[in-house]
Amino acid sequence: METRKERFDRLQLAFKLVMHHDTEQSFSDLIEPNRDTFHGFKLVYSTNHLESVFANTSLKDIEDECPTLKKYFYGSGLLFFSDELYDRTWNEGHVRLLIDYSLSLDSNAAERFRIWEDGKDLDKSEQDFENLVRFIKEGSGSGFNFDYSFFIIENYYDSMKSENHRPFNTIRALKRFDNLVYEKESFSIKNPVFNEIRALAGQRTIDTLYTFHSNPEIERFQQRRMLLYIVLLKAVLINQNKTASIESKLGELIEFCILDLEKFPKTELYFAWKLMRYGNSLRFFDPVSQIGKNTKGKLRGMSWDIFALRYQETMASKSYEGDFFIPFFASFDNKFVELTQACPIRAVLIDEVGENVITIQLDELEFQTELTNSVSSKMLVELNDSTKKLARMKKPLAEDKLIAIGNKLEVQLELLANKKTITKDN
């Protein structure tokens, strides 16, 4: 009987096999010699050597047809592994694969539905918005699934404020969109017709918000987003040392995560590494290239943008009616789109029994190499200890602790911003 630690060690080995697998080699070259290692796990693997079809079009063409929509995985096609699927494919030659897919909306995309439903002008984004509407309504013949749970998570606290009507009005518009009268040939983006009145959509919105507000999982999402914000904030502070090497900066950040946060948040560290290593060439990070009085607010917004990708990782690890779940995301923010293209996802490795998910980036090997080169031998032993890894992963995030650490870092940021302002004035 395999122990929890043994299963986790095997998952780590599977992760390393994917990370080191040459993208030019076949999927079977990865799986076939390593069936024992991948046993009991599920793998979604992205490649440029085939085209997968979703919503009656290829995965490759979706972004061209609908510029606001971005696929989660980097390649033109997807390959899937599970024990049952692989064995059936081997025996039958071809199997029908059950796949769930859904389109999530960030706030700027969701709020365009509110503006549109309210009869206001979308200006220059009208054509892109129309493409998005048509894609949702025509995908797979009967429509492309979409959800706005991420918008509710991002606007969780604002939606509780009685004086802030924006989240409610946005969700109500999305509810009415469920009942848009749509005919491909006659539909006009300027004159939408809904077969549900606002009052009924409003009641459904109240029910939805009540469900979200009473769901403890939403609080956990808030904590995970706060963890991401703290890691980014610490990275920005560390990055002010212009003479330190990337290894030195990354090593300091890793020690902070292990010693202060008692976590090794791989995904969060990956984006912090992107900031430190490639921040000068990515427009997304421009707002925090120089510290000023607005840096904190910009970092908070940035953390929500990146959390949109983190949320898709969560979605990709789920399976509802299908065997696999493939997320897509819609955004009108060009800088965010550029970030997604600079952080391509190669694979998602899922252990449903052990409740572990590992996202593997296309540049994972470069990232992991720099991580290894950045820490002391003592810290490396700490990071590679499977028992300690499992303990860190299972330890819940303490909200009070996150708030205290976040407040301390924000004070440091404010002091640094004030110092820079005084220096500039002089």
N, C-alpha and C positions, 0 to 999 in steps of 0.2 A: 504494500500500500504506500503510495507516494505521499510524503509529508508536505505540509504547506510550504516549508522552506525549499524542499526539493523541486516542487512545482514552480515556485518563483524563480529559482536558479535556472530552470529549464526555459522559462519565459525570457529571462535575461539573455540566455544563449540564442534563442530564436531571434531576439532583437538584434544581436550582434551579427547573426547570419544575414539578415536582411540589410543591415547597414553596410556590410562589406561586399554584398552581392553586386557585381557589375551590372549596370543598367542595360548593357548591350547583350547580356546573357538571358537565356529564356527563363520563364517562371518555373518550368519543370526542373531546370538545373538547380534552382533554389530548393524546391520542395522534395523532389524524389530522393536525393541522398540523405535527407534530413527528416524523414517522416516521423521518426521516433521523437525528435525534438519538437516538431510542430503538433504532435498528437494532442487533441483536446482543445486546441486553440483555433481561432478564426483570424483570417488575414485578408484585408482589402489592399490590393497592390496596384499601384498606378504605373502605366507604361506608355511609351510613345509608339509601340510596335503593333497596335491595333486600335480600332475605333469602336467604342461602346455606344450603344444606341439608347437614348432616353428621350421620352416625349416626342417620339417620331423623328428625331434628328440625332446626329452623332454628338457625343460628348465634346468633340473637337469644335463643332460648329455652333454650339449653344452660345458661347461668349460672343461670337461674331454676329449672331442673329439678335442677341439681346445684350447690348454692351453693359447694362447695369448689373447683369447677373454674372456671378463668378463661381466656378466650380471649386470645390474644396481641394481636390487632388490635382496634381500638376499635369498629368499626361493626357493623351487623347483617348485612352481607354483604361478599363479597370479589369483586373483579374481577381478571383476570389478563391479562398481555400477554407474548407472545413473537412473533417474526416469523412463525413457522409457525402458531401459534394464531390470530393476527390475520388472516392471509391466508386461512386455512381458514374462519374465521368469516365473513369478507367474501364468500367464494365460495359457501359452503354454507349460510350463514344460522344454522347451529347445529352445534356440534361437541361430542363427548364429551371431557371434560377429565380427565386422570389426575392424581389428587391423593393424596399420602400425608399422613397426619395421625397424630399421636402425642401421648399425654398424659405429661408429665413430673411427677415427684413431688418436692417438697422434703422435707427431713428430717423435719419434723413430720408430714407426710402418710405418708411411707414407714414411720416408726416405729409408726404406728397399726396397720399390717399386722402388725408383730412382736407388739405387745400383744394384738391380736385372735387371731392364730394360736396364741399361748401360752395362750389361754383366759382372759385377764384382762379386767376391766371397762373399757369405753371411756367410761363416765360420760356426760356431757352431749353428747359428740361422736358417740355411737352412731348417731343417726338420719342425720346428715350422712355418716358413714362408710358406712352401708348404702346411701345414695343413690349414693355414689361407686362402691361395689362393683357395684351393679346397672347403673349407667351403663357401666362398663367391660365387663361381661359381656353387656349387651344391645345396645350400640351397633352400628349398621349390620347388625343382625340376628344377626351372628355374633360381635360383640365389638368394643370400641374399643381400638385399639392403645395400649399404655402401656409406658414404659421407666423404668428407675431408674438410668440412667447418671449423672444429675446427683447423686443421692444418693451414689453411689460416688465421684464426683469430690470432693464436699464432705467426705466421710469418708475420703479417700484415705490420709492419714497415720495416722489412728486405726485404719484397717483393717489396718495393718502391725504394730500393737502386739499382741503375743501375749496381754497381760493384758486387752485391751479386746475383749470378745465382742459388744458391741452391734452394730457394723456387720455382722459375720458373721451374727448371728441375724436381723437385719432383712432382709438379702438372702436368707437361707434361707427366711424367711416369704414373701417375694415370689416366690421360685421355687415354693414349694408352691401359692401362689395361682394360678399358671399351671395347676395341676391341681385346682382347686376343682371339686367336683361341684355344678353349678348348674342348677337348674330354677326358672324365674321364679315359678311359683305356690307351690312347696313350700319354697323356700329360706328358711332362718332365719339371721339374722345372729348369733344367740346360739349356734347349734349347727352350725358349718361342718364339712363333710366333705371331706377331701382324698384323692385316690386316688394320692398319692405319700407315702412315709414320709419322715421327717426325714433319715434317713441318706442317701438318694438325693439329696434336695434339697441337703443339705450338701455332697455331692460336686460337684454342679453349681455350687454357690456357690464352692467352692475353685477350680474351673476358671475361673469368671468373674473372680474376684479376681486370679488369675494373669495372665489376659489383660490386665486393666486395669493391673496393676502393671508389666507389661513393655511397655506402650504409651507411646512418647515423647510422643504427643499429649496425654496426661493431664497430663504435666509442664507442657506449654505452657498448658493450662487453669489450672493452679495459678499460673503466672506472670501470666496475665491477671487473675486474681482478686486477686493481690497488687498489681498496678498499680491496680486499682480501689480497693483499701484505701488505698493511698498517696495517691491523688488525694483521696479523702474525708477522710483524716486531715489533709492540708494544708488542705483547705477548712474543716474545723472550726477549725483553728488560726487561719487568716486571719479567719474569721467572728467571732472574739472581739473584733475591733476594731469596737465598736458605733457609732463615729462615721464610719467610712469608708462611701462609697457602694457600691452593688452593682457599679457599673462598675469602681471602684478594686479591689475584692476580686477580681472576676473577672479583671481584667487581671493582677493579681499571680499568680493561679493559672495562667493561661495561660503567663506567662513561666516559671514554675516547670516546667511540663510541657515546654516547648520547650527551655529551657536546661539543666535538671537531668535530666529523663527522656529528652530528645531524641525526644519523641513528642507528637502532638496527638491524644489519645484522646477523640474526639468524644462517644461514648456515656458515658464516665466523667465527662467535663466536664458533660454534660447533667444527670446526677444531682447533681453538685456544685452546679450552678446552681440546681436545684430546692431544695437545702438552703439556699443563700444567699438565694434570692428568696422561697421559699414555706415554709421550714422551720417557721415559727411556726404555720402553719395545717395542717400535715400531721403526724398523730400518729406516723407512722413515725419521724420525726426527733426526737421528744421525748427519747429516751434520751441524745442528745448536745447538747441545748439548753444544758445546763450542764456544764462540765468537772469531773470528779471522778476518784477513784481507779479507778472501774470503767469509765471512758469507753473505754479501749483495747479491753477485751473486748467492749463493746457495739458499737464500731465494726467489729470483726472479724466479729461476727455479722451486722451490718447489711450489710457488704460481700458476704457470702455470699447474703443475701436479694436484693440488687440484681443480683448475678452470675447469679442464677436467670433474670432478665430478659435479661441479656447472653448467657446460654447459649441462650435461645430465639432470639435473633438469629442465632446460629450455626446452629441447627437450621433456621430459616426459609430460610436460604441454600442448604440442601442439597436435592438431589432424588435419590431412590434408584430405586424402581420407577416413580414418577410424574413428572409434569412439574413439579409444585410440592409443597412440603412445608409443612404448616400445623401449627404447634405449639399445644398447650394446656398448662396448668399447674394442678396441684392443690396447695392449701395450706389449712391450718386456722388460719393466722395472720391475724387480721382487719386488723392494721395493715399487713401486707404487701399484702393485697388492696386496701386503700385507696390504697397507693402505686401499684399497677398501674393503678388507675382514674384517678389524678392524672397519670399519664405515658402517655397513650394513643398507640398506634402507628398511624400513618396508612398507611405503605407501607414495603415493602422493595424496594430496587432492587439487582439482581444482575447482575454482569458475570462470567460463568463463565470466559471467556477470559482476562480480566485478573486474575481471582481477587480481585475487590473486591466488597464488599457495603456498602450504605449504608442504615441505618435512618432513616426520616423520621417524626418525632413529629408529633402533631396541632398542637402549639404550637411547631413547628420555626422558623417565621418569627420569633416573639418571641424565642426562644433565640438564633438566628443574628444578629438585630438587636442584641441586647445584647452578644454576642461582639464584633461589629464595633465597637460603641461603646466597648468596654472596652480596646482595645489601641491602642498608638501606631501612627503611620503606618509607622514602620520595621518593627514587628512584623507589621503587616497585609501588607506586601510579602512578608515571610518566609512568612506563612501561605498566601498566594495563589500562591506560586511552585510550579507543578506539578512541576517536577523535584525540588525539595526535599521536596514532599509525598510523592512516590513513594519517595524515599530513606528518609524517616522510616517510612513504612508497611512497607517491606521489611526494615528493620533489625530483627533479632531482639532481643527483650527479654533483657537480661543479668541473670541471677538474682542474681549477687553484687552488682551495682550496685543492684538493687531492694532487697535486704536491707540494704545500707549506708544507703541513703536512708531506708528505713522505720525503721531503728534510730535514726537521727538525729532524725527527726520524733517518734518515741515518747519520746525523752529530753526534747524540748521540751514534749510533752504532759504528761509526768510532772512537770517543773519547774513548769508552769503550774498543774497540779492541786494540787501541794504548796503553792504560793503562795496559791491560793484557800482551801485548808484552814486555813492559818495565819491569813489575814485573817479568816476566819469565826470561828475560835476566839478571836481578839482582839476 
